[in-house]
Amino acid sequence: MGKTFHPPIDSRPSARSASPYSLRRDGACWTLTFAGRPAVLRHETGLHHIAHLLQHPREAFFGLDLAVEARIASGLAEDLDRAAVLAQLSHTSTSPEKPVLLLKKQAELRDILENDDESEIVKREALEELEAITGLQTAHVQDSAGRAVRAVRRAIHRFHRRMSTALDGRGAPHPVLRPFAGHLHQHLLVPSSRYAASTPCYARKGLFGCFIYEPPPGVRWRCE
């Protein structure tokens, strides 16, 4: 694959941004101002995740929550219900009617457990079946969450790779995007790597799969 080319940029401070560090989306494009120098970027999911992290420095976000936030911002989800959006993000559902059938089955099993006329043997069998269904649903949700986290990580790293090899219109290393990529590596990718599933202390705390931006002193982003 060839390296990413970008048109020549105006190296003067952006007239529309009062902040030397800003990201502003306008339809299919973003205007980046890094250290007072502007550049225009095409929209992509990884950039949306990064903008959210830049806007909330030193806050650890689960990858699933970043996926949900991006889906809501894109208009693909109408509410802030995390579980509902997770169901939309899942790639493991086999058919749309399956969840409905499971819910009906669960309701039937609960009715058996609450029925004083049922024998203990029938209730015990109903309880075992109910626990089995609940276990399947839990595994399904965990698998969906894992898929969402991996998708977020891929999108962020894909965007970073493009920025780290970006060239301007003359074929020279891009004077804004490459420094921006270096900034993201040092202050977002490296800190976020602490929350890998292979890190025991964060795994025990349930924080694996998180992403965080830790800016250097004096850097504060304005994202719109």
C-alpha positions as CSV (number, residue, x, y, z in Angstrom):
1,M,0.0,0.0,0.0
2,G,1.2,3.5,-0.7
3,K,1.6,6.2,1.9
4,T,-1.2,8.6,2.7
5,F,-1.1,11.9,0.8
6,H,-2.7,15.1,2.0
7,P,-3.0,18.4,0.3
8,P,-0.7,21.3,1.1
9,I,-1.7,23.1,4.4
10,D,-1.6,26.6,5.7
11,S,1.0,26.5,8.5
12,R,-0.4,29.7,10.1
13,P,-2.6,29.4,13.2
14,S,-6.2,28.6,12.4
15,A,-8.3,31.7,12.3
16,R,-11.5,29.8,13.3
17,S,-10.0,28.1,16.4
18,A,-8.9,30.1,19.5
19,S,-7.3,26.9,20.9
20,P,-3.9,25.7,19.7
21,Y,-5.2,22.1,20.1
22,S,-8.6,21.4,18.7
23,L,-10.7,19.0,16.6
24,R,-13.9,20.2,14.9
25,R,-16.1,18.0,12.8
26,D,-17.9,19.5,9.8
27,G,-19.8,16.8,8.0
28,A,-17.5,14.3,6.4
29,C,-14.3,16.2,7.4
30,W,-12.5,17.3,10.6
31,T,-10.4,20.4,11.1
32,L,-7.4,19.5,13.3
33,T,-5.4,22.2,14.9
34,F,-2.2,20.8,16.5
35,A,0.2,23.2,18.2
36,G,-1.5,26.0,16.4
37,R,-1.2,24.5,12.9
38,P,-4.2,23.4,11.0
39,A,-4.9,20.3,8.8
40,V,-8.1,18.8,7.3
41,L,-8.9,15.1,7.8
42,R,-11.6,12.8,6.4
43,H,-14.0,11.4,9.0
44,E,-13.4,7.9,10.2
45,T,-14.5,6.0,13.3
46,G,-11.1,5.9,14.9
47,L,-10.8,9.7,14.8
48,H,-14.2,10.0,16.5
49,H,-13.0,7.7,19.3
50,I,-9.8,9.8,19.6
51,A,-11.7,13.1,19.7
52,H,-13.8,11.7,22.6
53,L,-10.8,10.7,24.5
54,L,-9.0,14.0,23.9
55,Q,-12.0,15.9,25.2
56,H,-12.0,13.9,28.4
57,P,-8.4,13.7,29.5
58,R,-7.3,11.3,32.3
59,E,-10.7,9.5,32.2
60,A,-10.5,5.8,31.4
61,F,-13.2,4.7,29.0
62,F,-14.2,1.1,28.3
63,G,-13.9,0.2,24.6
64,L,-17.6,-0.8,24.6
65,D,-18.6,2.6,25.9
66,L,-16.6,4.3,23.1
67,A,-18.4,2.1,20.6
68,V,-21.8,2.9,22.0
69,E,-20.9,6.7,22.0
70,A,-19.8,6.6,18.4
71,R,-23.0,4.7,17.4
72,I,-25.2,7.2,19.1
73,A,-23.3,10.2,17.6
74,S,-23.7,8.6,14.1
75,G,-27.5,8.4,14.5
76,L,-27.5,4.6,14.4
77,A,-28.9,4.4,18.0
78,E,-31.7,6.6,19.3
79,D,-31.0,6.4,23.0
80,L,-28.3,6.0,25.6
81,D,-29.2,2.5,26.7
82,R,-25.9,0.6,26.8
83,A,-27.4,-2.8,26.7
84,A,-29.6,-2.0,23.8
85,V,-26.8,-0.6,21.7
86,L,-24.6,-3.6,22.7
87,A,-27.3,-5.9,21.2
88,Q,-27.0,-3.9,17.9
89,L,-23.2,-4.1,17.9
90,S,-23.3,-7.9,18.4
91,H,-22.4,-10.0,15.4
92,T,-23.3,-13.3,17.1
93,S,-27.1,-13.2,16.9
94,T,-28.5,-15.9,14.7
95,S,-32.0,-14.6,14.0
96,P,-34.1,-11.6,15.2
97,E,-36.8,-13.7,16.8
98,K,-34.4,-15.8,18.9
99,P,-34.1,-13.2,21.8
100,V,-37.9,-12.9,21.9
101,L,-38.3,-16.7,22.2
102,L,-35.7,-16.8,25.0
103,L,-37.5,-14.1,26.9
104,K,-40.8,-16.0,26.6
105,K,-39.1,-19.2,27.8
106,Q,-37.6,-17.4,30.7
107,A,-41.1,-16.0,31.7
108,E,-42.6,-19.5,31.5
109,L,-39.8,-20.9,33.7
110,R,-40.3,-18.1,36.3
111,D,-44.0,-18.9,36.3
112,I,-43.2,-22.5,37.2
113,L,-40.9,-21.4,40.0
114,E,-43.6,-19.1,41.4
115,N,-46.4,-21.7,41.1
116,D,-47.1,-23.3,44.5
117,D,-48.9,-26.2,42.8
118,E,-45.8,-27.4,41.0
119,S,-43.7,-30.2,42.4
120,E,-40.2,-29.7,43.7
121,I,-38.8,-31.9,41.0
122,V,-40.5,-29.8,38.2
123,K,-39.3,-26.6,39.9
124,R,-35.7,-27.9,40.2
125,E,-35.7,-28.7,36.5
126,A,-37.1,-25.3,35.6
127,L,-34.4,-23.6,37.8
128,E,-31.7,-25.5,36.1
129,E,-33.0,-24.6,32.6
130,L,-33.4,-21.0,33.6
131,E,-29.8,-20.8,34.9
132,A,-28.6,-22.4,31.6
133,I,-30.4,-19.8,29.6
134,T,-29.0,-17.0,31.8
135,G,-25.5,-18.4,31.4
136,L,-25.8,-18.4,27.6
137,Q,-27.0,-14.8,27.6
138,T,-24.1,-13.7,29.8
139,A,-21.6,-15.4,27.5
140,H,-23.3,-13.8,24.5
141,V,-23.0,-10.3,26.0
142,Q,-19.3,-10.9,27.0
143,D,-18.5,-12.0,23.5
144,S,-20.3,-9.0,22.0
145,A,-18.4,-6.6,24.4
146,G,-15.1,-8.3,23.3
147,R,-15.9,-7.7,19.7
148,A,-16.7,-4.1,20.3
149,V,-13.4,-3.5,22.2
150,R,-11.4,-5.1,19.4
151,A,-13.2,-3.0,16.8
152,V,-12.4,0.2,18.7
153,R,-8.8,-0.7,19.2
154,R,-8.4,-1.6,15.5
155,A,-10.0,1.7,14.4
156,I,-7.8,3.8,16.7
157,H,-4.6,2.0,15.6
158,R,-5.6,2.2,11.9
159,F,-6.0,5.9,12.2
160,H,-2.7,6.3,14.0
161,R,-0.8,4.3,11.4
162,R,-2.2,6.5,8.6
163,M,-1.2,9.7,10.5
164,S,2.3,8.4,11.3
165,T,3.1,7.9,7.5
166,A,1.1,10.9,6.2
167,L,2.7,13.0,3.4
168,D,1.8,16.4,2.3
169,G,1.0,17.4,-1.3
170,R,4.7,17.6,-2.2
171,G,5.4,14.1,-1.0
172,A,7.2,15.3,2.2
173,P,6.4,14.1,5.7
174,H,3.3,15.9,6.8
175,P,4.3,18.7,9.2
176,V,1.1,18.5,11.2
177,L,-0.2,15.0,11.0
178,R,3.0,13.2,11.8
179,P,3.6,15.2,15.0
180,F,0.0,14.6,15.9
181,A,0.6,10.9,15.5
182,G,3.6,11.0,17.7
183,H,1.5,12.9,20.3
184,L,-1.2,10.2,20.2
185,H,1.3,7.4,20.5
186,Q,3.0,8.9,23.6
187,H,-0.1,10.2,25.4
188,L,-2.9,7.8,24.3
189,L,-1.7,4.5,22.9
190,V,1.0,4.0,25.5
191,P,-1.1,4.9,28.5
192,S,-4.0,2.8,27.1
193,S,-1.7,-0.3,26.8
194,R,-1.7,-0.5,30.6
195,Y,-5.3,-1.7,30.4
196,A,-4.6,-4.7,28.3
197,A,-6.2,-8.0,29.5
198,S,-2.8,-9.4,30.0
199,T,-2.1,-6.9,32.8
200,P,-3.1,-8.8,36.0
201,C,-3.8,-5.8,38.3
202,Y,-6.2,-4.2,35.8
203,A,-7.8,-7.5,34.9
204,R,-8.7,-8.1,38.6
205,K,-10.2,-4.6,38.7
206,G,-12.3,-5.2,35.6
207,L,-10.6,-2.3,33.8
208,F,-9.1,-4.2,30.9
209,G,-10.3,-3.0,27.5
210,C,-10.1,0.6,28.6
211,F,-8.6,3.6,26.7
212,I,-7.2,6.8,28.2
213,Y,-5.6,10.0,27.1
214,E,-3.0,11.6,29.5
215,P,-1.9,15.0,28.0
216,P,1.3,16.7,28.9
217,P,1.2,19.9,31.0
218,G,-0.3,22.8,29.2
219,V,-2.2,20.8,26.5
220,R,-5.9,21.1,26.6
221,W,-8.1,20.1,23.6
222,R,-11.2,21.7,22.4
223,C,-13.4,19.1,20.4
224,E,-16.6,19.9,18.7
